[in-house]
C-alpha cells in the first residue's frame, strides 16, 4: 500500500498497517489495512476470522503490527519506520474488550474509577459519579461485577472505558449478548455521549441490524483486507461482491443464468439454477465467464395469501410454506417455489394471513430487490 | 535445649519465608507472564530443589559459601567471618531449598488470572507496577498465601541442607530436626519422641490452617467468584 496515513489535526484516527500471521500447518493470514476514521461511529463489519479484533488490538497496542503507522491526529502511536511504539497505557484509547474484562474483586465504582488514578480524590469522585449517572448505573456502584446482569456489566465496562476521556473508542461486539430492548437503550446512551465528545469510534460487529442502527460509515473487512467502505446503505444495499452480500444479510442467494435482456426496459430475465423459475432483475453488466448469482433479502419479499393482481412488481412466485419459526419479534418462513426462499415477516402479518406450514402463498419480489452478484476475479 | 532449638527453627522459618515472599513474588510473576522462549530452563532450575537430595544441594551451597569460592572469599573479606556453620549460612541454604515451595503456588495462581484483565488494566493507563498491586496480587492472593505457608512449613522440617551447611551448633545452627537426630544418636529415645511429636504437631497445624482456609468460604476474603 502506497497511501501513507495522513495525520490530521482534528483527532482523526489514521491506520495503515500490515501484520502477518504465519499459519503453521494451515494457510497464513495477513492483515493489511489502510483506514481513516473520523469522529463519529464507524462500523467495522466482517465475518469472524476477518481480522477485526486483531485490527483493534493493533490500534490499542495489545498487538504490534509488522509495519505501518497508527496515529490519532498529530499523536503517533505506532510507526515502524521510526520504531515508535507507545504502550497501551499511553495511547489514550478506550477499548471495550469482547469479554468486558471487568475486575471481579472490585466494585462497580472501583472499576469505573480504576482509570482515574492520576486525578485527586474529589475530581475522581465527581467524574465517576457523572459517568455512572449518564449510563444509569449509579444504583450499582457498590456491587461487584459477579452480582449484576449481563446488560449492566456491559454498561459498566462502557462507562469504565469512557470515564478516562479517551481520544478514540474501540468497541469489540459490545452488544452481541444483549436483548433488543437493552441494546437499543445502550445504543442511545452511546450516541448521546458521542454527541458531546465527537471522537472516532470503531465499532466491530457482524450483526447487520447494528450497522444500520448505529453507523455513519461502514467498513467491511474480509480476510484481513478492507473490501468495501462508505455509508452503510451504499455498502450493504448495493453490494458488488458476494461476500458483502452474505454479510449484508442476503438470506436468499441462488445460482442463476441470464436467459435474455431487455435493454429498452432496463431489465433482464434470469433462470434460477435447478428450477423452472424465471425472475426479472435489473439490467446489469455481467461477465459470462464467471458464475452469476442473484441475492434477495428475506425482508424485501412480500407474502400474499391469494394470487395477487394489479401489481407493479414483476416477480410473483407461487409456493408452499415448508416451515415457520419465530425468533424474537421476527417470523422466519421457508417457502418452496421450486427453489426454497427465506422470507421475514412480523408476527402480526403471520396472524392476519393465517400462515401455517403447507399453506399455499405467493411471493412478490420487486425487480430492484433482486441483486445480481458476481465476484470480480 | 528443645526451647532453644525451637526458637532457632522458628526464627529461621520466619526469616526464610519472608525473604522467599520478597523473592518469590517477582520471580513467580515473571514465570507466569514472560514469553521468553528459554523460560522453561528457569522453571526447571527453580524446581530442582524438589528432586535434588538435600545433601547435594547442601554440599554445593557449602562449597559456594566456603573460602574456596569467590563469593565465600568476598563475604569473608566484607564481614570478617565465613558463612559456613552460621545462622546466615542456614538462611542462604534454606532459601534455595524452599524456593520451589514458595514460587510454584504463586506462579500457578498468577497464570490462572485472565490475561484480558491485565490488558484492561494497561488500557486504563495503569503501569505494570500498579497492575501488579491492584490486579495480580489481589486475584493471586490464595497462591501467595499458600506459597508463604508452604515455604515456612518446609523450612521448619528441613534436615539435610541444615546439617551440611550449619553443622550442629546449639543456639546457632541446631534446629529441631537436627536436635532429634542428635538425641537418637545418643539413644535418648524418650526425648527424641517428644521433640519429634512437637515438630509433627507444628507442621500439621500449619497445613491444617492452610487447607482449611482454602476450603472454607473465608478464603475468599473479597467474596468474588
Interface residues (C-beta under 8 A of the other chain):
Chain A: X60 X61 X62 X87 X88 X89 X90 X92 X93 X94 X95 X97 X99 X101 X102 X103 X104 X105 X114 X115 X117 X118 X144 X146 X160 X161 X164
Chain B: X114 X116 X117 X119 X120 X121 X122 X123 X124 X125 X126 X127 X130 X134 X135 X138 X139 X222 X223 X224 X225
